[in-house]
């Protein structure tokens, strides 16, 4: 039987985690972001991938890339199966390598695809020496696998950036729209209209996404679901469960109980 989804972590590599999805028909995401840099490969079938306001169809052999904070979705096409492997790498660890975030959000390079498959195999082999070095080598080599894209950047409105920064800084507080307006100097109507255009989420959706990200980080540290739910501003454990499953297509318990090895079965 194909396993729907499994998370992988290893205390020897605390700055990285992975997800293996064998039946993507049962894994659906709402628009969300990650605090980590994310890169993955489609290993079977096809799916839709939306990032930065653009939606494409990706198939087996494709690589997808998501920069920290970028809102995206990757979901099944009705009736079609798909599978994938995804890697989440902490941004501070990458910064220490001197890694620059890429502009490219997907690739069909077979060389990059096979390179990533080998990296996943290396990471999942706990007896292999120098897994951290192999991971670092991949990110040092990554720019060479990608195209140089010089597209126009979305203009950044200072007030909207201030609103987003305020939400991130106060994501555990009981924020109101009035609080965000006061901090950013924007009117309620403009904030509601323009924030979604800039970030792909409403202010409330952005706050919820930030709280889910906080919960994810704390669950990764092994804290209990109940205490994390309360700290992250959710009414109760059930409220966190609903939001977590909507954003990450997994329950908090499934995520918290990640394995250290992934077999071929």
N, C-alpha and C positions, 0 to 999 in steps of 0.2 A: 504493500500500500504506500502511495506517495505521501510523504509528510508535508503538511500544509506549510508550516513555518517553524523556523528555529533560530534563536539568537545565540551568538557565540561570544564569549569573553574569556580572557585568560589573565590572572593576576600578574603574570610575568610581562604582559604588554598592556598596562592599564590605560593607555592613551588611544586604544583602538578597539572597536567591536565590529561584528559582522552579523549579517542576517542571510539565511538561506531559505528561500521560498520555493517549494516544489510544486504547489498548485495555486497559482496567482488568481484563479477565478474566485477564490474565497478571501482574497486580501484586497480590500478597497480603502482608499484614503480620501479624506477631505483635504482641502488645500492646507498646507503646513510648511514649516521650515525646520532646519536643524541648526544647532550651534556648532556642530562639527562640519568638516568638509566631507562630502559623500561622493563616492564613485562606485559604480556597479556595472555588471554585465547581464544582458538578457541571455539566458542559457537555453530557452525554448519558447516557441510560440511567438505571439505578438501582443503589444499593449499600446495604450496611448500614454504619451508623456507631455506634460505641460510645464513650462518654465519660462519666467519672464514674459508672460502674456502670449507665448507662442505654443501651439499644440501640434505635435507630430505623432506619427505611428512608428514605433521602434520594434524590431524583430530580433530573433536569435542572431547573435554575432555583434550586436550593437553594445556600445558603452555609453552610460549616462553619467553626467557630472553635475553636482549641486553645490554651489558655494554656500558658506554659512549665511544664514539669514534670508536666503532667497526662497520665496514661496513657490511651491511646485506640487504636482500630483503625478502619480504613475499608476494607472488603473487598467483592469482587464477590459478587453473588447467583448461585448455580449456574446456568450456562447463559445468563446475561444479560450483555450488554455494557454498559460505562459508560466515561465519560471525564471528566477533570477538569483544572483548573489550580490549583496551590497556591503560596502565597507564604509565605516564611519570613523574618521580620524580626528582627534582633538586638534583644534586650530593652534593652540600654543605650541604643541609639539612640532607642527608643520612650520610655524613661524621661526622656530629655533633652527630649522633646516635651511631657512632662507627661501622657502617655497612661496611663489607668487600665484595668487588665485587666477585660474584661467578664464578667458571670456567664453570659450566654447562650452556648450552644455550637452553635446552628444557627439559620438564618433562611430563610424563604421569601419575603422581600421582593424583588419584582422590581426595585425601584429600587436596592437594594444590589447585587443580582446584576449589573445592567447597569453600575453604577458600577465594580464590580470588573473586569468585562470590559474597560472602557475603560482602567482603570489598567494591566492587563496589556499591552494594546496600546501604551500610552505607554512602559512600562518596556522593552519589547522593541525600541523604535525608538531606536537609539543616536544618531540625528541630531537627536532632539527636545531642545529646550532645557528646562532646569529639571525634569528627571525627579524629582530629590529633592524639590523643592517640591510636585510633584503627589502624590507618595507621602505626604508630611507632611499635605497637605490631606485625603487620604482618612482618615487616622487621627484627625485633628482632627474630622472629620465623622461618624466611625463611630458614636459613642454615639447620634446622632440617628436612625440607621437601626435601632437595636436597641430591644427592649422593656425597660422597667425591671422586672427580676425580683428580687423580695425573698423568696427561698426560704431554708429553714433550712440553715445551714452545717454540714458534717460536723465533729463535735467533734475537736479535735486533741490527741492524747495526747502529753505532753511527752517521754516516753521514746521513743516511736515517731519523733517529730520529730528527737530527738537521734540515733537510729539512722540515719535517712535522711541527716542532715547529716554524720554520721561517714563514711558510705559515699561521699557526694559528695566530701568532703575527701580521702579516701584511695582514690579509685577506681583509681589507678595502682599501688597497693600490693597485695601478696599477702594480702588479707584473709581471715580465717576467721570463721565464725559466732561463735566464742568471743570474737574481737576486738570484734565488733559488740555482743555482749551486755555485755561489760565496759564499753564506752564509754557504753552507754545505760542500764545498770543493770537490764536486763530479763532474765528467765529465757529459756532456749533455747526452751522449749515456747510461752511467751507470744509471743515475738518471731516465731516461725514462723507462729503462728496469726493474730496481730493485724496484722502488717505488711501482708500481702496484702489484708486488709479495708480498711486505711487508704490504701494506695497502688496497689492493683491489680496488684502484682507481689510475688513472694517476695523476701526479702533478696538471694538470689543473682541472681534475675532483675533486680532493681533495680541491682545492681552491674554486671551485664552490659550493661544499658541505658546506664548511665553511661559505661562504657568505649567502647561504640559511639558515643555522643555525642562523646566526646573524639576518637575516631578520625575522625569526620565533620569536626569543626572543624579538625583538623590536615591532613586531605586537602584541605580547602577552601583551605588555605594553600599547597598544591602540594607537600607533602612526599611521599616515596615510601611506597608501601603497606607494604613490608617494615619500614621503621624505625618507622612508626606502629603496626604490629601489635605489635612488640616493646615499645614504650613504653607501649601501652595495656593490657598484661598478657595478651595472647593468646599461645598457645604458638607459633604461627607464622602465616605469611601466610594459609594455608588456613583456620586457625581463625577469623581475623578475617573472611575472606570469607564463611564460613558464617553467622556471627553478624550481620554487616552486611546480608547479603541477607535474613535472616529478619526483622530489625527495620526495614529501610528499603526492602525489595523492590527492591534494586539491588545490583550488585557494587561493591566499592570503586573499581575501575577506571572503571566507568561513571559513578559519582558524581564522581570526581576530574576526569574529562575533560569537564566541563560546557562548553556552548557559550555564546557571547556574543550570538547572535541566534537567534530561533526564527521560522521561516518559516511560512506558512499551509499548507504541504504536509504 
